[in-house]
C-alpha cells in the first residue's frame, strides 16, 4: 500500500514528541511492507527537498514563504 503522511515537521528535522511519533509510525509501516512518504515543511535551507532515510521512509520537504511575505 502507498501511504502519504502529512505533518508540520518530522524527525530528524525537529525532535519533539509528535515529530518522533510520525517518524516511528512511518518506519513501522515500511517494515510491514508499505511504501511510506512523509510530507513536511523544510526547517532549514540546507535540507534536501527529497530524501530517503535508512529506515526506508521517504521525506519530501517544501519551503514555506518568509514571514515578511504579505501573501
PDB file of N, CA, C, O and CB in Angstrom:
ATOM      1  N   UNK A   1       0.838  -1.160   0.000  1.00  0.00           N
ATOM      2  CA  UNK A   1       0.000   0.000   0.000  1.00  0.00           C
ATOM      3  C   UNK A   1       0.897   1.241   0.000  1.00  0.00           C
ATOM      4  O   UNK A   1       1.930   1.266   0.669  1.00  0.00           O
ATOM      5  CB  UNK A   1      -0.961  -0.012   1.212  1.00  0.00           C
ATOM      6  N   UNK A   2       0.501   2.256  -0.744  1.00  0.00           N
ATOM      7  CA  UNK A   2       1.222   3.526  -0.751  1.00  0.00           C
ATOM      8  C   UNK A   2       0.542   4.465   0.244  1.00  0.00           C
ATOM      9  O   UNK A   2      -0.671   4.670   0.188  1.00  0.00           O
ATOM     10  CB  UNK A   2       1.260   4.156  -2.191  1.00  0.00           C
ATOM     11  N   UNK A   3       1.338   5.033   1.156  1.00  0.00           N
ATOM     12  CA  UNK A   3       0.811   5.878   2.225  1.00  0.00           C
ATOM     13  C   UNK A   3       1.523   7.218   2.195  1.00  0.00           C
ATOM     14  O   UNK A   3       2.749   7.277   2.110  1.00  0.00           O
ATOM     15  CB  UNK A   3       0.975   5.200   3.609  1.00  0.00           C
ATOM     16  N   UNK A   4       0.748   8.299   2.267  1.00  0.00           N
ATOM     17  CA  UNK A   4       1.291   9.647   2.387  1.00  0.00           C
ATOM     18  C   UNK A   4       0.913  10.172   3.763  1.00  0.00           C
ATOM     19  O   UNK A   4      -0.264  10.230   4.117  1.00  0.00           O
ATOM     20  CB  UNK A   4       0.759  10.591   1.249  1.00  0.00           C
ATOM     21  N   UNK A   5       1.923  10.553   4.532  1.00  0.00           N
ATOM     22  CA  UNK A   5       1.692  11.137   5.852  1.00  0.00           C
ATOM     23  C   UNK A   5       2.050  12.619   5.761  1.00  0.00           C
ATOM     24  O   UNK A   5       3.160  12.967   5.360  1.00  0.00           O
ATOM     25  CB  UNK A   5       2.538  10.404   6.972  1.00  0.00           C
ATOM     26  N   UNK A   6       1.116  13.487   6.132  1.00  0.00           N
ATOM     27  CA  UNK A   6       1.327  14.931   6.073  1.00  0.00           C
ATOM     28  C   UNK A   6       1.435  15.449   7.496  1.00  0.00           C
ATOM     29  O   UNK A   6       0.555  15.209   8.322  1.00  0.00           O
ATOM     30  CB  UNK A   6       0.174  15.650   5.298  1.00  0.00           C
ATOM     31  N   UNK A   7       2.524  16.165   7.780  1.00  0.00           N
ATOM     32  CA  UNK A   7       2.769  16.674   9.120  1.00  0.00           C
ATOM     33  C   UNK A   7       3.500  18.007   9.035  1.00  0.00           C
ATOM     34  O   UNK A   7       4.072  18.344   7.999  1.00  0.00           O
ATOM     35  CB  UNK A   7       3.578  15.661   9.955  1.00  0.00           C
ATOM     36  N   UNK A   8       3.478  18.752  10.116  1.00  0.00           N
ATOM     37  CA  UNK A   8       4.140  20.053  10.144  1.00  0.00           C
ATOM     38  C   UNK A   8       5.650  19.892   9.998  1.00  0.00           C
ATOM     39  O   UNK A   8       6.255  20.502   9.117  1.00  0.00           O
ATOM     40  CB  UNK A   8       3.807  20.797  11.447  1.00  0.00           C
ATOM     41  N   UNK A   9       6.258  19.083  10.845  1.00  0.00           N
ATOM     42  CA  UNK A   9       7.696  18.793  10.807  1.00  0.00           C
ATOM     43  C   UNK A   9       7.872  17.343  11.231  1.00  0.00           C
ATOM     44  O   UNK A   9       7.077  16.820  12.012  1.00  0.00           O
ATOM     45  CB  UNK A   9       8.522  19.771  11.740  1.00  0.00           C
ATOM     46  N   UNK A  10       8.908  16.695  10.721  1.00  0.00           N
ATOM     47  CA  UNK A  10       9.142  15.284  11.042  1.00  0.00           C
ATOM     48  C   UNK A  10      10.572  15.114  11.558  1.00  0.00           C
ATOM     49  O   UNK A  10      11.468  15.865  11.171  1.00  0.00           O
ATOM     50  CB  UNK A  10       8.895  14.377   9.794  1.00  0.00           C
ATOM     51  N   UNK A  11      10.784  14.127  12.431  1.00  0.00           N
ATOM     52  CA  UNK A  11      12.139  13.808  12.897  1.00  0.00           C
ATOM     53  C   UNK A  11      12.942  13.286  11.708  1.00  0.00           C
ATOM     54  O   UNK A  11      12.379  12.549  10.898  1.00  0.00           O
ATOM     55  CB  UNK A  11      12.112  12.752  14.067  1.00  0.00           C
ATOM     56  N   UNK A  12      14.174  13.610  11.560  1.00  0.00           N
ATOM     57  CA  UNK A  12      15.084  14.250  12.497  1.00  0.00           C
ATOM     58  C   UNK A  12      15.151  15.768  12.378  1.00  0.00           C
ATOM     59  O   UNK A  12      15.977  16.399  13.038  1.00  0.00           O
ATOM     60  CB  UNK A  12      16.438  13.693  12.315  1.00  0.00           C
ATOM     61  N   UNK A  13      14.298  16.368  11.547  1.00  0.00           N
ATOM     62  CA  UNK A  13      14.348  17.826  11.367  1.00  0.00           C
ATOM     63  C   UNK A  13      14.052  18.568  12.665  1.00  0.00           C
ATOM     64  O   UNK A  13      14.627  19.625  12.926  1.00  0.00           O
ATOM     65  CB  UNK A  13      13.355  18.261  10.288  1.00  0.00           C
ATOM     66  N   UNK A  14      13.170  18.023  13.467  1.00  0.00           N
ATOM     67  CA  UNK A  14      12.850  18.562  14.783  1.00  0.00           C
ATOM     68  C   UNK A  14      12.598  17.353  15.677  1.00  0.00           C
ATOM     69  O   UNK A  14      11.966  16.388  15.247  1.00  0.00           O
ATOM     70  CB  UNK A  14      11.595  19.549  14.743  1.00  0.00           C
ATOM     71  N   UNK A  15      13.082  17.395  16.905  1.00  0.00           N
ATOM     72  CA  UNK A  15      12.983  16.230  17.774  1.00  0.00           C
ATOM     73  C   UNK A  15      12.004  16.484  18.917  1.00  0.00           C
ATOM     74  O   UNK A  15      12.402  16.656  20.069  1.00  0.00           O
ATOM     75  CB  UNK A  15      14.361  15.861  18.330  1.00  0.00           C
ATOM     76  N   UNK A  16      10.737  16.503  18.583  1.00  0.00           N
ATOM     77  CA  UNK A  16       9.696  16.635  19.589  1.00  0.00           C
ATOM     78  C   UNK A  16       8.858  15.371  19.611  1.00  0.00           C
ATOM     79  O   UNK A  16       9.129  14.428  18.868  1.00  0.00           O
ATOM     80  CB  UNK A  16       8.814  17.872  19.318  1.00  0.00           C
ATOM     81  N   UNK A  17       7.848  15.349  20.455  1.00  0.00           N
ATOM     82  CA  UNK A  17       7.013  14.166  20.610  1.00  0.00           C
ATOM     83  C   UNK A  17       6.268  13.790  19.344  1.00  0.00           C
ATOM     84  O   UNK A  17       6.342  12.644  18.899  1.00  0.00           O
ATOM     85  CB  UNK A  17       6.035  14.380  21.713  1.00  0.00           C
ATOM     86  N   UNK A  18       5.542  14.750  18.751  1.00  0.00           N
ATOM     87  CA  UNK A  18       4.760  14.464  17.552  1.00  0.00           C
ATOM     88  C   UNK A  18       5.665  14.097  16.387  1.00  0.00           C
ATOM     89  O   UNK A  18       5.365  13.169  15.636  1.00  0.00           O
ATOM     90  CB  UNK A  18       3.888  15.662  17.182  1.00  0.00           C
ATOM     91  N   UNK A  19       6.763  14.813  16.232  1.00  0.00           N
ATOM     92  CA  UNK A  19       7.683  14.564  15.120  1.00  0.00           C
ATOM     93  C   UNK A  19       8.268  13.157  15.214  1.00  0.00           C
ATOM     94  O   UNK A  19       8.385  12.461  14.206  1.00  0.00           O
ATOM     95  CB  UNK A  19       8.815  15.613  15.108  1.00  0.00           C
ATOM     96  N   UNK A  20       8.631  12.745  16.412  1.00  0.00           N
ATOM     97  CA  UNK A  20       9.184  11.410  16.615  1.00  0.00           C
ATOM     98  C   UNK A  20       8.115  10.335  16.389  1.00  0.00           C
ATOM     99  O   UNK A  20       8.394   9.290  15.800  1.00  0.00           O
ATOM    100  CB  UNK A  20       9.774  11.286  18.030  1.00  0.00           C
ATOM    101  N   UNK A  21       6.898  10.596  16.859  1.00  0.00           N
ATOM    102  CA  UNK A  21       5.801   9.642  16.694  1.00  0.00           C
ATOM    103  C   UNK A  21       5.510   9.392  15.211  1.00  0.00           C
ATOM    104  O   UNK A  21       5.357   8.247  14.786  1.00  0.00           O
ATOM    105  CB  UNK A  21       4.535  10.155  17.404  1.00  0.00           C
ATOM    106  N   UNK A  22       5.435  10.472  14.430  1.00  0.00           N
ATOM    107  CA  UNK A  22       5.158  10.333  12.991  1.00  0.00           C
ATOM    108  C   UNK A  22       6.250   9.515  12.321  1.00  0.00           C
ATOM    109  O   UNK A  22       5.962   8.632  11.512  1.00  0.00           O
ATOM    110  CB  UNK A  22       5.042  11.722  12.315  1.00  0.00           C
ATOM    111  N   UNK A  23       7.504   9.803  12.654  1.00  0.00           N
ATOM    112  CA  UNK A  23       8.621   9.080  12.037  1.00  0.00           C
ATOM    113  C   UNK A  23       8.603   7.605  12.428  1.00  0.00           C
ATOM    114  O   UNK A  23       8.803   6.739  11.576  1.00  0.00           O
ATOM    115  CB  UNK A  23       9.960   9.715  12.442  1.00  0.00           C
ATOM    116  N   UNK A  24       8.367   7.309  13.701  1.00  0.00           N
ATOM    117  CA  UNK A  24       8.340   5.917  14.147  1.00  0.00           C
ATOM    118  C   UNK A  24       7.167   5.151  13.531  1.00  0.00           C
ATOM    119  O   UNK A  24       7.307   3.981  13.175  1.00  0.00           O
ATOM    120  CB  UNK A  24       8.261   5.855  15.673  1.00  0.00           C
ATOM    121  N   UNK A  25       6.016   5.809  13.406  1.00  0.00           N
ATOM    122  CA  UNK A  25       4.863   5.178  12.765  1.00  0.00           C
ATOM    123  C   UNK A  25       5.166   4.887  11.301  1.00  0.00           C
ATOM    124  O   UNK A  25       4.857   3.805  10.802  1.00  0.00           O
ATOM    125  CB  UNK A  25       3.615   6.073  12.885  1.00  0.00           C
ATOM    126  N   UNK A  26       5.773   5.856  10.613  1.00  0.00           N
ATOM    127  CA  UNK A  26       6.124   5.665   9.205  1.00  0.00           C
ATOM    128  C   UNK A  26       7.118   4.516   9.046  1.00  0.00           C
ATOM    129  O   UNK A  26       6.966   3.685   8.151  1.00  0.00           O
ATOM    130  CB  UNK A  26       6.711   6.962   8.616  1.00  0.00           C
ATOM    131  N   UNK A  27       8.127   4.466   9.904  1.00  0.00           N
ATOM    132  CA  UNK A  27       9.135   3.405   9.825  1.00  0.00           C
ATOM    133  C   UNK A  27       8.512   2.031  10.092  1.00  0.00           C
ATOM    134  O   UNK A  27       8.888   1.046   9.455  1.00  0.00           O
ATOM    135  CB  UNK A  27      10.272   3.674  10.828  1.00  0.00           C
ATOM    136  N   UNK A  28       7.575   1.963  11.018  1.00  0.00           N
ATOM    137  CA  UNK A  28       6.888   0.702  11.306  1.00  0.00           C
ATOM    138  C   UNK A  28       6.089   0.247  10.093  1.00  0.00           C
ATOM    139  O   UNK A  28       6.091  -0.938   9.758  1.00  0.00           O
ATOM    140  CB  UNK A  28       5.961   0.852  12.530  1.00  0.00           C
ATOM    141  N   UNK A  29       5.409   1.174   9.436  1.00  0.00           N
ATOM    142  CA  UNK A  29       4.636   0.826   8.242  1.00  0.00           C
ATOM    143  C   UNK A  29       5.548   0.341   7.117  1.00  0.00           C
ATOM    144  O   UNK A  29       5.187  -0.573   6.375  1.00  0.00           O
ATOM    145  CB  UNK A  29       3.813   2.033   7.769  1.00  0.00           C
ATOM    146  N   UNK A  30       6.742   0.956   6.987  1.00  0.00           N
ATOM    147  CA  UNK A  30       7.707   0.495   5.978  1.00  0.00           C
ATOM    148  C   UNK A  30       8.133  -0.940   6.286  1.00  0.00           C
ATOM    149  O   UNK A  30       8.206  -1.772   5.381  1.00  0.00           O
ATOM    150  CB  UNK A  30       8.952   1.432   5.930  1.00  0.00           C
ATOM    151  N   UNK A  31       8.415  -1.235   7.557  1.00  0.00           N
ATOM    152  CA  UNK A  31       8.823  -2.593   7.939  1.00  0.00           C
ATOM    153  C   UNK A  31       7.719  -3.615   7.665  1.00  0.00           C
ATOM    154  O   UNK A  31       8.002  -4.798   7.479  1.00  0.00           O
ATOM    155  CB  UNK A  31       9.207  -2.633   9.421  1.00  0.00           C
ATOM    156  N   UNK A  32       6.475  -3.168   7.641  1.00  0.00           N
ATOM    157  CA  UNK A  32       5.353  -4.064   7.338  1.00  0.00           C
ATOM    158  C   UNK A  32       5.126  -4.195   5.829  1.00  0.00           C
ATOM    159  O   UNK A  32       4.196  -4.873   5.394  1.00  0.00           O
ATOM    160  CB  UNK A  32       4.073  -3.556   8.015  1.00  0.00           C
ATOM    161  N   UNK A  33       5.985  -3.539   5.031  1.00  0.00           N
ATOM    162  CA  UNK A  33       5.929  -3.711   3.584  1.00  0.00           C
ATOM    163  C   UNK A  33       5.253  -2.596   2.807  1.00  0.00           C
ATOM    164  O   UNK A  33       5.050  -2.725   1.599  1.00  0.00           O
ATOM    165  CB  UNK A  33       5.244  -4.957   3.288  1.00  0.00           C
ATOM    166  N   UNK A  34       4.899  -1.502   3.473  1.00  0.00           N
ATOM    167  CA  UNK A  34       4.224  -0.401   2.795  1.00  0.00           C
ATOM    168  C   UNK A  34       5.229   0.614   2.248  1.00  0.00           C
ATOM    169  O   UNK A  34       6.356   0.708   2.735  1.00  0.00           O
ATOM    170  CB  UNK A  34       3.248   0.287   3.748  1.00  0.00           C
ATOM    171  N   UNK A  35       4.816   1.356   1.252  1.00  0.00           N
ATOM    172  CA  UNK A  35       5.612   2.435   0.662  1.00  0.00           C
ATOM    173  C   UNK A  35       5.137   3.737   1.305  1.00  0.00           C
ATOM    174  O   UNK A  35       4.045   4.220   1.003  1.00  0.00           O
ATOM    175  CB  UNK A  35       5.470   2.480  -0.922  1.00  0.00           C
ATOM    176  N   UNK A  36       5.966   4.309   2.200  1.00  0.00           N
ATOM    177  CA  UNK A  36       5.544   5.464   3.002  1.00  0.00           C
ATOM    178  C   UNK A  36       6.338   6.710   2.628  1.00  0.00           C
ATOM    179  O   UNK A  36       7.566   6.687   2.551  1.00  0.00           O
ATOM    180  CB  UNK A  36       5.710   5.168   4.501  1.00  0.00           C
ATOM    181  N   UNK A  37       5.603   7.800   2.398  1.00  0.00           N
ATOM    182  CA  UNK A  37       6.193   9.109   2.151  1.00  0.00           C
ATOM    183  C   UNK A  37       5.631  10.079   3.172  1.00  0.00           C
ATOM    184  O   UNK A  37       4.424  10.109   3.412  1.00  0.00           O
ATOM    185  CB  UNK A  37       5.913   9.598   0.699  1.00  0.00           C
ATOM    186  N   UNK A  38       6.512  10.877   3.775  1.00  0.00           N
ATOM    187  CA  UNK A  38       6.059  11.934   4.669  1.00  0.00           C
ATOM    188  C   UNK A  38       6.286  13.274   3.982  1.00  0.00           C
ATOM    189  O   UNK A  38       7.317  13.494   3.346  1.00  0.00           O
ATOM    190  CB  UNK A  38       6.800  11.872   6.042  1.00  0.00           C
ATOM    191  N   UNK A  39       5.326  14.151   4.118  1.00  0.00           N
ATOM    192  CA  UNK A  39       5.392  15.493   3.541  1.00  0.00           C
ATOM    193  C   UNK A  39       5.388  16.484   4.688  1.00  0.00           C
ATOM    194  O   UNK A  39       4.467  16.489   5.505  1.00  0.00           O
ATOM    195  CB  UNK A  39       4.202  15.762   2.551  1.00  0.00           C
ATOM    196  N   UNK A  40       6.412  17.325   4.754  1.00  0.00           N
ATOM    197  CA  UNK A  40       6.501  18.306   5.837  1.00  0.00           C
ATOM    198  C   UNK A  40       7.233  19.545   5.344  1.00  0.00           C
ATOM    199  O   UNK A  40       7.826  19.556   4.266  1.00  0.00           O
ATOM    200  CB  UNK A  40       7.218  17.705   7.073  1.00  0.00           C
ATOM    201  N   UNK A  41       7.174  20.581   6.160  1.00  0.00           N
ATOM    202  CA  UNK A  41       7.869  21.809   5.764  1.00  0.00           C
ATOM    203  C   UNK A  41       9.360  21.674   6.022  1.00  0.00           C
ATOM    204  O   UNK A  41       9.790  20.917   6.892  1.00  0.00           O
ATOM    205  CB  UNK A  41       7.303  23.028   6.521  1.00  0.00           C
ATOM    206  N   UNK A  42      10.127  22.406   5.267  1.00  0.00           N
ATOM    207  CA  UNK A  42      11.582  22.445   5.411  1.00  0.00           C
ATOM    208  C   UNK A  42      11.911  23.395   6.552  1.00  0.00           C
ATOM    209  O   UNK A  42      11.422  24.524   6.576  1.00  0.00           O
ATOM    210  CB  UNK A  42      12.284  22.892   4.078  1.00  0.00           C
ATOM    211  N   UNK A  43      12.728  22.954   7.490  1.00  0.00           N
ATOM    212  CA  UNK A  43      13.098  23.806   8.623  1.00  0.00           C
ATOM    213  C   UNK A  43      14.429  24.503   8.422  1.00  0.00           C
ATOM    214  O   UNK A  43      14.798  25.378   9.205  1.00  0.00           O
ATOM    215  CB  UNK A  43      13.147  22.991   9.885  1.00  0.00           C
ATOM    216  N   UNK A  44      15.157  24.120   7.375  1.00  0.00           N
ATOM    217  CA  UNK A  44      16.452  24.729   7.069  1.00  0.00           C
ATOM    218  C   UNK A  44      16.682  24.644   5.561  1.00  0.00           C
ATOM    219  O   UNK A  44      16.321  23.654   4.924  1.00  0.00           O
ATOM    220  CB  UNK A  44      17.614  24.024   7.856  1.00  0.00           C
ATOM    221  N   UNK A  45      17.273  25.671   5.011  1.00  0.00           N
ATOM    222  CA  UNK A  45      17.536  25.677   3.560  1.00  0.00           C
ATOM    223  C   UNK A  45      18.562  24.624   3.148  1.00  0.00           C
ATOM    224  O   UNK A  45      18.639  24.262   1.974  1.00  0.00           O
ATOM    225  CB  UNK A  45      18.023  27.054   3.124  1.00  0.00           C
ATOM    226  N   UNK A  46      19.351  24.129   4.107  1.00  0.00           N
ATOM    227  CA  UNK A  46      20.356  23.115   3.799  1.00  0.00           C
ATOM    228  C   UNK A  46      19.738  21.730   3.617  1.00  0.00           C
ATOM    229  O   UNK A  46      20.391  20.839   3.074  1.00  0.00           O
ATOM    230  CB  UNK A  46      21.403  23.071   4.899  1.00  0.00           C
ATOM    231  N   UNK A  47      18.517  21.533   4.051  1.00  0.00           N
ATOM    232  CA  UNK A  47      17.872  20.223   3.941  1.00  0.00           C
ATOM    233  C   UNK A  47      17.462  19.955   2.492  1.00  0.00           C
ATOM    234  O   UNK A  47      16.972  20.851   1.805  1.00  0.00           O
ATOM    235  CB  UNK A  47      16.639  20.143   4.875  1.00  0.00           C
ATOM    236  N   UNK A  48      17.664  18.721   2.034  1.00  0.00           N
ATOM    237  CA  UNK A  48      17.234  18.388   0.675  1.00  0.00           C
ATOM    238  C   UNK A  48      15.707  18.350   0.596  1.00  0.00           C
ATOM    239  O   UNK A  48      15.036  18.069   1.589  1.00  0.00           O
ATOM    240  CB  UNK A  48      17.830  17.032   0.234  1.00  0.00           C
ATOM    241  N   UNK A  49      15.170  18.631  -0.577  1.00  0.00           N
ATOM    242  CA  UNK A  49      13.714  18.598  -0.739  1.00  0.00           C
ATOM    243  C   UNK A  49      13.185  17.171  -0.750  1.00  0.00           C
ATOM    244  O   UNK A  49      12.020  16.940  -0.426  1.00  0.00           O
ATOM    245  CB  UNK A  49      13.308  19.310  -2.024  1.00  0.00           C
ATOM    246  N   UNK A  50      14.026  16.213  -1.120  1.00  0.00           N
ATOM    247  CA  UNK A  50      13.630  14.802  -1.110  1.00  0.00           C
ATOM    248  C   UNK A  50      14.784  13.974  -0.561  1.00  0.00           C
ATOM    249  O   UNK A  50      15.947  14.199  -0.894  1.00  0.00           O
ATOM    250  CB  UNK A  50      13.229  14.314  -2.543  1.00  0.00           C
ATOM    251  N   UNK A  51      14.440  13.019   0.282  1.00  0.00           N
ATOM    252  CA  UNK A  51      15.457  12.196   0.939  1.00  0.00           C
ATOM    253  C   UNK A  51      14.794  10.912   1.417  1.00  0.00           C
ATOM    254  O   UNK A  51      13.652  10.935   1.876  1.00  0.00           O
ATOM    255  CB  UNK A  51      16.130  12.959   2.133  1.00  0.00           C
ATOM    256  N   UNK A  52      15.500   9.795   1.312  1.00  0.00           N
ATOM    257  CA  UNK A  52      15.015   8.538   1.875  1.00  0.00           C
ATOM    258  C   UNK A  52      15.947   8.149   3.009  1.00  0.00           C
ATOM    259  O   UNK A  52      17.156   8.014   2.818  1.00  0.00           O
ATOM    260  CB  UNK A  52      14.938   7.406   0.789  1.00  0.00           C
ATOM    261  N   UNK A  53      15.369   7.970   4.200  1.00  0.00           N
ATOM    262  CA  UNK A  53      16.151   7.631   5.383  1.00  0.00           C
ATOM    263  C   UNK A  53      16.598   6.183   5.388  1.00  0.00           C
ATOM    264  O   UNK A  53      16.148   5.372   4.577  1.00  0.00           O
ATOM    265  CB  UNK A  53      15.356   7.916   6.626  1.00  0.00           C
ATOM    266  N   UNK A  54      17.500   5.869   6.324  1.00  0.00           N
ATOM    267  CA  UNK A  54      17.983   4.495   6.476  1.00  0.00           C
ATOM    268  C   UNK A  54      16.852   3.533   6.821  1.00  0.00           C
ATOM    269  O   UNK A  54      16.951   2.332   6.568  1.00  0.00           O
ATOM    270  CB  UNK A  54      19.060   4.433   7.554  1.00  0.00           C
ATOM    271  N   UNK A  55      15.766   4.072   7.407  1.00  0.00           N
ATOM    272  CA  UNK A  55      14.622   3.240   7.782  1.00  0.00           C
ATOM    273  C   UNK A  55      13.643   3.020   6.632  1.00  0.00           C
ATOM    274  O   UNK A  55      12.621   2.357   6.808  1.00  0.00           O
ATOM    275  CB  UNK A  55      13.897   3.866   8.945  1.00  0.00           C
ATOM    276  N   UNK A  56      13.952   3.581   5.439  1.00  0.00           N
ATOM    277  CA  UNK A  56      13.109   3.385   4.264  1.00  0.00           C
ATOM    278  C   UNK A  56      12.003   4.407   4.094  1.00  0.00           C
ATOM    279  O   UNK A  56      11.238   4.337   3.133  1.00  0.00           O
ATOM    280  CB  UNK A  56      12.508   2.047   4.317  1.00  0.00           C
ATOM    281  N   UNK A  57      11.907   5.364   5.020  1.00  0.00           N
ATOM    282  CA  UNK A  57      10.875   6.397   4.941  1.00  0.00           C
ATOM    283  C   UNK A  57      11.343   7.485   3.982  1.00  0.00           C
ATOM    284  O   UNK A  57      12.436   8.030   4.131  1.00  0.00           O
ATOM    285  CB  UNK A  57      10.563   6.994   6.352  1.00  0.00           C
ATOM    286  N   UNK A  58      10.507   7.794   3.000  1.00  0.00           N
ATOM    287  CA  UNK A  58      10.803   8.861   2.042  1.00  0.00           C
ATOM    288  C   UNK A  58      10.305  10.179   2.632  1.00  0.00           C
ATOM    289  O   UNK A  58       9.144  10.285   3.028  1.00  0.00           O
ATOM    290  CB  UNK A  58      10.138   8.579   0.642  1.00  0.00           C
ATOM    291  N   UNK A  59      11.180  11.180   2.690  1.00  0.00           N
ATOM    292  CA  UNK A  59      10.828  12.505   3.197  1.00  0.00           C
ATOM    293  C   UNK A  59      10.756  13.481   2.036  1.00  0.00           C
ATOM    294  O   UNK A  59      11.695  13.588   1.248  1.00  0.00           O
ATOM    295  CB  UNK A  59      11.851  12.990   4.257  1.00  0.00           C
ATOM    296  N   UNK A  60       9.651  14.185   1.934  1.00  0.00           N
ATOM    297  CA  UNK A  60       9.510  15.277   0.980  1.00  0.00           C
ATOM    298  C   UNK A  60       9.313  16.541   1.792  1.00  0.00           C
ATOM    299  O   UNK A  60       8.425  16.607   2.643  1.00  0.00           O
ATOM    300  CB  UNK A  60       8.316  15.038  -0.023  1.00  0.00           C
ATOM    301  N   UNK A  61      10.142  17.547   1.532  1.00  0.00           N
ATOM    302  CA  UNK A  61      10.061  18.800   2.283  1.00  0.00           C
ATOM    303  C   UNK A  61       9.723  19.937   1.321  1.00  0.00           C
ATOM    304  O   UNK A  61      10.213  19.984   0.193  1.00  0.00           O
ATOM    305  CB  UNK A  61      11.396  19.091   3.036  1.00  0.00           C
ATOM    306  N   UNK A  62       8.879  20.846   1.790  1.00  0.00           N
ATOM    307  CA  UNK A  62       8.540  22.014   0.982  1.00  0.00           C
ATOM    308  C   UNK A  62       8.934  23.274   1.742  1.00  0.00           C
ATOM    309  O   UNK A  62       8.896  23.319   2.971  1.00  0.00           O
ATOM    310  CB  UNK A  62       7.025  22.031   0.630  1.00  0.00           C
ATOM    311  N   UNK A  63       9.307  24.280   0.992  1.00  0.00           N
ATOM    312  CA  UNK A  63       9.696  25.555   1.600  1.00  0.00           C
ATOM    313  C   UNK A  63       8.462  26.408   1.800  1.00  0.00           C
ATOM    314  O   UNK A  63       7.575  26.452   0.948  1.00  0.00           O
ATOM    315  CB  UNK A  63      10.738  26.301   0.726  1.00  0.00           C
ATOM    316  N   UNK A  64       8.416  27.078   2.922  1.00  0.00           N
ATOM    317  CA  UNK A  64       7.305  27.999   3.197  1.00  0.00           C
ATOM    318  C   UNK A  64       7.760  29.415   2.870  1.00  0.00           C
ATOM    319  O   UNK A  64       8.953  29.709   2.940  1.00  0.00           O
ATOM    320  CB  UNK A  64       6.831  27.896   4.691  1.00  0.00           C
ATOM    321  N   UNK A  65       6.832  30.294   2.515  1.00  0.00           N
ATOM    322  CA  UNK A  65       7.231  31.668   2.245  1.00  0.00           C
ATOM    323  C   UNK A  65       7.723  32.340   3.517  1.00  0.00           C
ATOM    324  O   UNK A  65       7.321  31.954   4.615  1.00  0.00           O
ATOM    325  CB  UNK A  65       6.067  32.458   1.642  1.00  0.00           C
ATOM    326  N   UNK A  66       8.586  33.339   3.386  1.00  0.00           N
ATOM    327  CA  UNK A  66       9.074  34.044   4.575  1.00  0.00           C
ATOM    328  C   UNK A  66       7.938  34.766   5.278  1.00  0.00           C
ATOM    329  O   UNK A  66       6.949  35.138   4.646  1.00  0.00           O
ATOM    330  CB  UNK A  66      10.177  35.042   4.197  1.00  0.00           C
ATOM    331  N   UNK A  67       8.072  34.965   6.574  1.00  0.00           N
ATOM    332  CA  UNK A  67       7.028  35.631   7.341  1.00  0.00           C
ATOM    333  C   UNK A  67       6.829  37.071   6.900  1.00  0.00           C
ATOM    334  O   UNK A  67       5.775  37.653   7.153  1.00  0.00           O
ATOM    335  CB  UNK A  67       7.357  35.588   8.816  1.00  0.00           C
ATOM    336  N   UNK A  68       7.826  37.656   6.242  1.00  0.00           N
ATOM    337  CA  UNK A  68       7.689  39.032   5.751  1.00  0.00           C
ATOM    338  C   UNK A  68       6.857  39.115   4.474  1.00  0.00           C
ATOM    339  O   UNK A  68       6.477  40.209   4.058  1.00  0.00           O
ATOM    340  CB  UNK A  68       9.060  39.632   5.502  1.00  0.00           C
ATOM    341  N   UNK A  69       6.570  37.968   3.846  1.00  0.00           N
ATOM    342  CA  UNK A  69       5.754  37.942   2.632  1.00  0.00           C
ATOM    343  C   UNK A  69       4.302  38.253   2.990  1.00  0.00           C
ATOM    344  O   UNK A  69       3.713  37.545   3.807  1.00  0.00           O
ATOM    345  CB  UNK A  69       5.860  36.561   1.919  1.00  0.00           C
ATOM    346  N   UNK A  70       3.707  39.297   2.400  1.00  0.00           N
ATOM    347  CA  UNK A  70       2.337  39.668   2.756  1.00  0.00           C
ATOM    348  C   UNK A  70       1.278  38.634   2.347  1.00  0.00           C
ATOM    349  O   UNK A  70       0.160  38.656   2.862  1.00  0.00           O
ATOM    350  CB  UNK A  70       2.006  40.984   2.124  1.00  0.00           C
ATOM    351  N   UNK A  71       1.628  37.725   1.419  1.00  0.00           N
ATOM    352  CA  UNK A  71       0.668  36.709   0.984  1.00  0.00           C
ATOM    353  C   UNK A  71       0.801  35.485   1.834  1.00  0.00           C
ATOM    354  O   UNK A  71       0.079  34.509   1.629  1.00  0.00           O
ATOM    355  CB  UNK A  71       0.865  36.352  -0.487  1.00  0.00           C
TER     356      UNK A  71
END
